Amino acid sequence: MARSYLTVVIPSGSDITPNIPVPQGQMLAGVLTPGTFTGASLSFKGHPNMTDASVQPIYKEGALYSVACGVNRFIALDTTYTKSISVVSIVSASTEAAARTLLVMFSS
């Protein structure tokens, strides 16, 4: 099983990362939050076409796919809902007062 990691930043005063390209043949599998993270949950936006920047919210069985989170946590994701996307954005449940760096894990 191949894994890769990418560091992304939620800018200060924002609640969403820039679009993140998913490595070829892999899927979004987890997120590590920093000790300064303030969001109570994460949700995700994605698109199956890497060249289309119009990411849309990802839904799970009719509801927005979101996961509870906290500070200094690795959040494992259900790849059933992330395997068909080529580009993803990660959304915090709250606006971050300062830039927050997330470690994002991809897996095949």
N, C-alpha and C positions, 0 to 999 in steps of 0.2 A: 504494500500500500504506500503510494507516494504522498508526501506531505510537503506543503510549502507555507511560509508565513510572510505576512506583510504588515508593516506598521502604517496605520492611517490616523488622521487627526480630525476630531470634531472641532472646528474653529471656535474661538471665544465668541459668545453671543449667539451661537447656533445650536441646532439640535440634530444635525445630519452631517455625515461624512460626504466628501466628494464621491463621485462614481468610482468604484473599484473594479478593475477588470479581473475576472475570475481566470486563473491559469488554465490553459487548454487541458481538457481531460480531467479536471478536478471540480470540486463543488465546495461551497461554503460549509465549514464543519464546526467552527467554534470562534469565540471572541473572548479575549482576556481584557478585563476592565482595570483601570488604574485605581490607586487608593484615593484619588480625588474625584472620582466619578460621582455625579449626583442623580442621575436618572434611576428610576425604580424599575424600568423595563427597557428592552430594546425591541424595535420592530425593524422590518426590512423592506426595501424597495428593490426591484430587479427588472431585468429585461433579457429575453433569450438572444437578442441580436446585439453583439458587441458594438456595432456601428451606430446603433440607435440610442441616443442619450436620454430618451424619455422613459426613465425608470418608473415603474408603477408599484403600488403596495402589493406585497405578497400575502395571499390569504390561505388559511388552513381550514378546510371544511366550512367555508362560508364566513369565517371570522378572521380579522387581521392576525397574521402570524406574529406573535410577540412572545418574549421570554422574560421572566423576572430576572433581575440582576442586582448587583450591589458592588461595593468596592472590593478590589483585589480578588476578583472571581474569574475562573474560567467557565464560560457558559458553553456547554456542548449543544450543538444544534441538530435538529432532526433533518437529515439531508434529503428526506422525501420531498421536502418543500423548497429545497435550494438546488437540486441537481440539474434543473433545466435552464438555469440562468447563466448568462455570459458576463453580465455586469451587475453590480449590487451597490446599494447605499445602505448604511446602517443608521437608524434613527433612534435617538435617545428620547425617553418620555418627558424630559425637561430640557430647557435651554441651559447649556453649560456656561457658567460664569467666566471660565477661562478655557483655553485650548486643552483638550483631553486626547491623549494618545491611546489608541486601542491596538492590540496585537490580534490580527485576524488570521485564523488557520484555515487552510484549504486541504482537502484530502481526495484521493481517487477511490 
